[in-house]
Amino acid sequence: MGKTREKELMSRGKRNNSGKPRHVAFIMDGNGRWAERRHLPRVLGHREGAKALERAVRFGVQEGIPYLSFFAFSTENWRRPAEEVEGLMKLFRQTLSDKTVELAEQGIRLRFCGRIGDLPADIQENIEKAEKMTSSLDRMQLIICMNYGGRQELLDAVAKAFANDVSDLDERSFREYLYLPDVPDPDLIIRTSGEMRLSNFFLWQASYAELYFMDVLWPDFDEKDFIDALMAYSKRKRRYGATEGF
């Protein structure tokens, strides 16, 4: 990060109530389009997207951001062509196998959010091993949303509450039935590729998140783009539903 940009980011954070986000979440959009524009198979776009995720994690560690979440595979993604889905599963297996030890060495706790029980058995086993290996680490929590859907999470939460004979729910008690109830809501959600929607991501958790949309395709997302998003966040005043000027 250039010193001028770093100073500007720090000074803007001091001038308002946003500062540096505690939890940044990413909707990693544009892998397929990145590949298509280069006349490449879509799976190669996903491979480049995995590299962009690594860059984002490195920068997040450097900046001391405690939580990073990535929307990797949605409950709707199963409807994509079988070849693409299989390519994504293969990439996920490979990345999990190759990177878990490296993440552990950096003090990063790896967690997964979604309907993990519906994934292939070998992936479930590898996820369990990765979470167990890194469970005591606290430099950062890296959250991979896999087979995740915001609506499905809410339905699953209600079902758990009913199963526990809970008759009086409020926001605090309902939260205990979410997939990762201890993880704070994202302060900033970044979506790439120019699309301006949440696409069923963190519907409960995004209630008061700041949203940042950028035209860059996810495989091209780099440190400069991350800095731009953090600078934009630092200029905003978070009200959490409160109003001014009335």
LOTORTI-553304 format. One record per residue: residue in one letter; x, y, z of N, C-alpha, C in turn. Coordinates in steps of 0.02 Angstrom, whole numbers, padded with zeros to 5 digits, always signed. Layout:
residues N
aXYZXYZXYZ...
END
This chain:
residues 246
m+00043-00060+00000+00000+00000+00000+00044+00062+00000g+00031+00111-00043+00068+00172-00044+00056+00212+00020k+00108+00248+00043+00103+00285+00107+00049+00338+00103t+00042+00371+00046-00010+00423+00040-00079+00393+00048r-00092+00336+00014-00158+00304+00019-00170+00279+00090e-00117+00253+00122-00125+00227+00189-00142+00283+00238k-00108+00339+00233-00122+00396+00278-00192+00422+00267e-00212+00426+00203-00279+00451+00187-00332+00405+00217l-00322+00339+00211-00370+00292+00237-00375+00298+00313m-00318+00305+00346-00318+00310+00419-00351+00375+00442s-00335+00430+00409-00363+00495+00430-00438+00497+00418r-00462+00469+00363-00534+00469+00351-00570+00426+00401g-00539+00371+00421-00569+00329+00472-00576+00364+00538k-00530+00409+00555-00533+00446+00617-00586+00501+00615r-00605+00523+00555-00651+00578+00549-00724+00557+00551n-00737+00493+00550-00807+00471+00555-00812+00410+00600n-00869+00377+00602-00879+00322+00648-00869+00254+00615s-00842+00252+00555-00833+00188+00521-00765+00157+00537g-00710+00195+00524-00644+00167+00537-00631+00106+00494k-00595+00059+00522-00579-00003+00486-00631-00055+00502p-00658-00090+00452-00709-00141+00466-00680-00200+00503r-00720-00228+00547-00701-00288+00583-00712-00350+00541h-00765-00349+00500-00783-00407+00460-00799-00383+00389v-00762-00408+00341-00774-00393+00270-00796-00457+00235a-00850-00453+00198-00876-00511+00161-00875-00497+00087f-00862-00548+00047-00855-00541-00025-00905-00584-00063i-00938-00555-00111-00976-00592-00161-00931-00594-00222m-00899-00651-00233-00847-00657-00285-00879-00671-00352d-00897-00619-00388-00934-00627-00450-00890-00609-00510g-00899-00647-00564-00866-00631-00627-00815-00681-00652n-00808-00737-00618-00759-00787-00640-00776-00813-00710g-00840-00829-00721-00860-00856-00786-00850-00806-00842r-00871-00744-00829-00863-00692-00880-00789-00678-00895w-00748-00680-00843-00676-00671-00853-00649-00722-00902a-00669-00785-00893-00645-00839-00937-00674-00831-01007e-00739-00816-01012-00771-00811-01077-00741-00756-01120r-00724-00701-01089-00694-00645-01126-00626-00664-01155r-00595-00715-01126-00530-00739-01150-00536-00804-01189h-00599-00823-01203-00613-00885-01240-00583-00946-01206l-00589-00947-01139-00563-01002-01098-00621-01039-01065p-00610-01101-01045-00662-01137-01007-00677-01100-00942r-00740-01102-00921-00760-01065-00861-00722-01088-00799v-00703-01152-00797-00667-01177-00738-00601-01141-00729l-00570-01118-00783-00507-01081-00777-00520-01013-00745g-00579-00985-00757-00597-00923-00723-00603-00934-00648h-00631-00992-00629-00636-01008-00558-00567-01018-00526r-00521-01047-00564-00453-01055-00539-00419-00988-00527e-00429-00942-00573-00401-00875-00563-00437-00840-00506g-00501-00855-00497-00538-00827-00441-00510-00850-00374a-00487-00913-00371-00456-00939-00310-00393-00900-00293k-00356-00880-00344-00295-00840-00333-00313-00771-00306a-00368-00743-00331-00391-00678-00306-00411-00683-00233l-00441-00739-00214-00460-00750-00144-00397-00751-00101e-00345-00785-00125-00282-00786-00087-00254-00716-00078r-00256-00676-00131-00231-00607-00125-00270-00568-00073a-00336-00576-00074-00378-00540-00026-00363-00561+00045v-00352-00626+00056-00336-00650+00123-00269-00622+00146r-00219-00623+00103-00154-00595+00121-00159-00522+00142f-00197-00484+00103-00204-00413+00119-00245-00404+00183g-00296-00445+00192-00336-00440+00253-00294-00454+00315v-00249-00503+00311-00204-00518+00366-00158-00458+00378q-00131-00432+00324-00086-00374+00328-00120-00315+00363e-00184-00305+00348-00221-00248+00376-00250-00263+00445g-00244-00325+00468-00269-00342+00534-00345-00345+00538i-00378-00365+00484-00451-00373+00483-00467-00442+00514p-00506-00443+00568-00515-00507+00604-00557-00560+00568y-00604-00538+00526-00648-00586+00492-00653-00570+00418l-00643-00620+00377-00656-00615+00305-00702-00673+00285s-00755-00657+00249-00801-00709+00224-00805-00706+00148f-00811-00764+00117-00813-00769+00045-00871-00814+00024f-00914-00788-00020-00970-00826-00047-00943-00868-00104a-00928-00932-00089-00892-00974-00137-00939-01016-00181f-00993-01042-00151-01037-01087-00189-01106-01083-00156s-01156-01064-00195-01222-01054-00167-01265-01117-00176t-01321-01118-00140-01368-01174-00147-01397-01175-00218e-01398-01118-00252-01423-01115-00321-01372-01138-00373n-01307-01138-00354-01255-01155-00402-01257-01228-00426w-01293-01270-00390-01300-01340-00412-01335-01344-00480r-01372-01291-00498-01409-01292-00562-01364-01274-00621r-01302-01258-00609-01257-01244-00664-01240-01309-00701p-01211-01304-00761-01194-01364-00798-01152-01412-00756a-01166-01477-00763-01132-01527-00722-01056-01522-00726e-01031-01509-00786-00958-01504-00795-00928-01448-00753e-00964-01391-00751-00940-01334-00712-00943-01350-00637v-00997-01380-00615-01004-01398-00544-00949-01446-00523e-00936-01496-00564-00884-01545-00548-00816-01511-00546g-00805-01463-00592-00742-01426-00592-00734-01385-00529l-00788-01356-00505-00786-01317-00443-00772-01361-00383m-00803-01420-00381-00790-01466-00325-00717-01490-00326k-00692-01504-00385-00622-01525-00391-00575-01470-00368l-00590-01408-00388-00549-01352-00367-00552-01342-00292f-00611-01350-00264-00618-01342-00192-00578-01395-00155r-00582-01458-00178-00543-01511-00146-00468-01495-00148q-00445-01474-00207-00374-01461-00216-00351-01402-00172t-00391-01349-00172-00372-01289-00133-00371-01305-00059l-00421-01341-00035-00424-01359+00035-00364-01402+00055s-00346-01449+00011-00289-01493+00025-00224-01454+00025d-00217-01407-00023-00153-01372-00031-00143-01316+00019k-00196-01285+00042-00190-01222+00078-00202-01225+00153t-00231-01279+00178-00250-01280+00249-00189-01273+00295v-00136-01309+00281-00076-01304+00323-00046-01234+00318e-00045-01206+00258-00018-01139+00250-00058-01088+00290l-00124-01094+00288-00166-01049+00327-00153-01058+00402a-00146-01120+00423-00133-01133+00494-00067-01102+00516e-00017-01105+00474+00049-01076+00490+00045-01000+00498q-00005-00970+00465-00014-00897+00471-00060-00879+00530g-00084-00928+00566-00128-00915+00623-00200-00902+00604i-00221-00927+00546-00288-00914+00520-00334-00973+00536r-00390-00958+00567-00440-01009+00581-00487-01015+00520l-00495-01075+00496-00536-01088+00438-00604-01115+00460r-00658-01082+00436-00725-01104+00454-00768-01106+00391f-00822-01145+00394-00866-01153+00337-00938-01139+00358c-00974-01107+00312-01041-01084+00327-01088-01108+00271g-01138-01148+00289-01184-01172+00238-01209-01242+00256r-01242-01273+00208-01268-01341+00219-01213-01391+00201i-01164-01395+00244-01105-01435+00232-01123-01509+00226g-01175-01531+00261-01195-01601+00260-01221-01625+00193d-01235-01578+00147-01259-01597+00080-01202-01601+00029l-01141-01586+00049-01084-01589+00004-01060-01662-00002p-01020-01677-00053-00992-01745-00059-00956-01765+00005a-00958-01830+00022-00933-01854+00086-00859-01838+00096d-00818-01844+00044-00747-01831+00053-00733-01757+00068i-00774-01713+00038-00766-01642+00052-00787-01627+00124q-00840-01659+00147-00861-01650+00217-00805-01670+00264e-00772-01726+00250-00718-01750+00292-00660-01701+00293n-00642-01674+00235-00587-01627+00231-00603-01561+00266i-00666-01540+00261-00687-01480+00296-00681-01490+00372e-00704-01548+00395-00700-01562+00467-00627-01561+00491k-00583-01591+00451-00512-01593+00470-00482-01522+00471a-00499-01481+00421-00472-01414+00417-00497-01371+00475e-00560-01377+00492-00587-01338+00548-00556-01360+00614k-00546-01425+00621-00516-01451+00683-00443-01429+00689m-00406-01432+00633-00335-01414+00633-00324-01341+00653t-00370-01298+00633-00361-01226+00642-00404-01196+00698s-00439-01239+00735-00490-01214+00782-00464-01169+00837s-00400-01176+00855-00373-01137+00910-00339-01072+00887l-00338-01060+00822-00301-01003+00795-00344-00940+00796d-00313-00883+00805-00353-00822+00815-00326-00760+00781r-00279-00767+00735-00256-00708+00699-00310-00680+00654m-00347-00724+00622-00403-00706+00579-00449-00766+00574q-00513-00753+00563-00560-00807+00546-00577-00799+00472l-00561-00850+00434-00576-00853+00363-00637-00898+00354i-00692-00869+00330-00755-00904+00326-00773-00916+00252i-00779-00978+00234-00797-00997+00166-00871-01018+00166c-00912-00981+00130-00983-00997+00125-00993-01046+00068m-01006-01108+00086-01006-01163+00038-01073-01198+00042n-01106-01206-00016-01174-01232-00018-01217-01189+00028y-01211-01123+00020-01243-01075+00064-01299-01038+00027g-01353-01026+00063-01407-00983+00038-01436-00946+00097g-01446-00881+00091-01472-00842+00146-01541-00863+00168r-01585-00875+00120-01653-00897+00137-01652-00966+00170q-01609-01010+00144-01605-01076+00174-01579-01072+00246e-01532-01028+00258-01506-01020+00327-01562-00999+00374l-01604-00953+00352-01659-00930+00394-01710-00986+00406l-01725-01025+00354-01771-01081+00362-01742-01133+00410d-01677-01147+00403-01644-01195+00447-01644-01170+00519a-01634-01105+00528-01634-01076+00595-01703-01083+00628v-01756-01070+00590-01824-01078+00617-01837-01151+00635a-01815-01196+00592-01825-01267+00605-01789-01289+00669k-01729-01264+00680-01691-01280+00741-01727-01253+00803a-01752-01192+00796-01787-01161+00852-01849-01202+00871f-01887-01223+00820-01946-01264+00833-01927-01331+00864a-01872-01360+00840-01849-01424+00866-01830-01419+00940n-01810-01359+00960-01791-01347+01030-01849-01319+01072d-01909-01322+01042-01970-01300+01077-01964-01227+01100v-01932-01186+01060-01926-01115+01076-01990-01080+01053s-02024-01048+01099-02088-01016+01083-02083-00940+01081d-02031-00912+01111-02025-00839+01115-01957-00819+01087l-01956-00799+01024-01894-00781+00991-01888-00705+00986d-01827-00680+00998-01811-00612+00981-01747-00614+00939e-01722-00556+00920-01664-00556+00875-01604-00591+00907r-01594-00580+00970-01536-00609+01003-01541-00685+01007s-01599-00711+01027-01606-00783+01032-01609-00816+00964f-01639-00783+00914-01642-00811+00847-01572-00820+00818r-01529-00773+00833-01461-00776+00806-01425-00840+00826e-01441-00867+00883-01408-00927+00907-01420-00987+00861y-01469-00983+00817-01485-01039+00773-01458-01030+00702l-01421-00975+00691-01388-00966+00626-01329-01013+00621y-01302-01020+00560-01247-01068+00549-01186-01052+00593l-01166-00988+00596-01108-00967+00636-01129-00909+00681p-01165-00924+00735-01194-00870+00776-01143-00826+00810d-01082-00851+00821-01032-00811+00856-00995-00762+00811v-01003-00768+00745-00968-00724+00699-01007-00658+00693p-00973-00601+00703-01009-00537+00698-01034-00523+00627d-01086-00484+00623-01113-00466+00557-01060-00428+00517p-01060-00436+00451-01011-00399+00411-01023-00324+00415d-00969-00287+00420-00973-00214+00417-00976-00191+00345l-00942-00228+00302-00935-00210+00231-00943-00272+00188i-00987-00267+00138-00995-00321+00089-00973-00293+00022i-00925-00326-00009-00898-00306-00073-00922-00355-00126r-00951-00329-00180-00970-00372-00236-00936-00347-00299t-00905-00393-00335-00871-00377-00397-00916-00389-00457s-00893-00370-00515-00923-00383-00582-00976-00333-00603g-00992-00284-00560-01040-00233-00580-01112-00248-00562e-01126-00309-00540-01195-00325-00519-01209-00292-00451m-01271-00269-00441-01288-00232-00380-01345-00266-00343r-01330-00324-00315-01379-00361-00276-01342-00409-00230l-01377-00434-00179-01347-00480-00131-01349-00553-00153s-01394-00569-00199-01399-00637-00225-01403-00690-00170n-01448-00677-00121-01463-00726-00069-01404-00738-00022f-01364-00688-00012-01305-00694+00031-01315-00656+00097f-01305-00688+00153-01306-00657+00219-01366-00611+00229l-01426-00636+00215-01485-00593+00217-01499-00566+00287w-01489-00606+00338-01497-00582+00407-01438-00538+00426q-01378-00561+00412-01317-00528+00434-01304-00461+00399a-01333-00453+00339-01319-00393+00299-01364-00334+00315s-01405-00341+00366-01456-00290+00381-01428-00219+00383y-01370-00210+00415-01341-00143+00421-01271-00139+00392a-01253-00187+00350-01188-00185+00318-01184-00129+00266e-01125-00102+00258-01113-00056+00202-01098-00098+00140l-01129-00079+00084-01121-00117+00022-01076-00078-00025y-01031-00115-00058-00985-00083-00105-00982-00126-00168f-01003-00096-00224-01004-00131-00288-00950-00104-00334m-00916-00148-00369-00864-00127-00415-00869-00166-00480d-00847-00134-00535-00853-00164-00601-00801-00218-00614v-00746-00219-00577-00693-00267-00589-00719-00339-00581l-00698-00383-00625-00716-00454-00618-00673-00485-00563w-00700-00533-00528-00666-00558-00469-00595-00582-00482p-00579-00619-00535-00510-00640-00545-00460-00583-00550d-00484-00523-00566-00440-00465-00572-00436-00425-00507f-00475-00444-00457-00476-00407-00393-00407-00411-00360d-00381-00353-00342-00315-00351-00312-00313-00304-00252e-00253-00293-00226-00244-00252-00167-00271-00181-00177k-00259-00153-00235-00284-00085-00249-00360-00082-00243d-00394-00133-00270-00467-00135-00266-00490-00141-00193f-00455-00181-00154-00471-00189-00084-00462-00121-00048i-00408-00088-00062-00395-00022-00032-00450+00027-00051d-00470+00027-00114-00523+00072-00136-00588+00060-00097a-00604-00004-00086-00664-00021-00048-00659+00002+00024l-00600-00007+00055-00591+00014+00124-00593+00090+00130m-00566+00124+00081-00569+00198+00082-00640+00223+00075a-00678+00190+00031-00749+00210+00023-00786+00197+00088y-00773+00141+00120-00805+00125+00183-00788+00177+00236s-00725+00199+00238-00703+00246+00289-00737+00314+00284k-00766+00329+00225-00799+00393+00215-00872+00391+00238r-00898+00332+00249-00969+00326+00264-00983+00334+00339k-01042+00358+00353-01065+00364+00422-01119+00312+00434r-01105+00267+00478-01152+00212+00491-01204+00234+00543r-01268+00223+00526-01322+00246+00570-01361+00188+00601y-01355+00129+00574-01390+00071+00601-01466+00083+00608g-01494+00116+00558-01566+00128+00558-01587+00194+00588a-01541+00229+00621-01558+00294+00651-01562+00346+00595t-01601+00400+00606-01608+00452+00555-01583+00518+00583e-01566+00563+00537-01543+00629+00557-01581+00681+00517g-01589+00740+00544-01617+00796+00508-01693+00799+00509f-01724+00761+00554-01798+00763+00558-01818+00799+00621
END
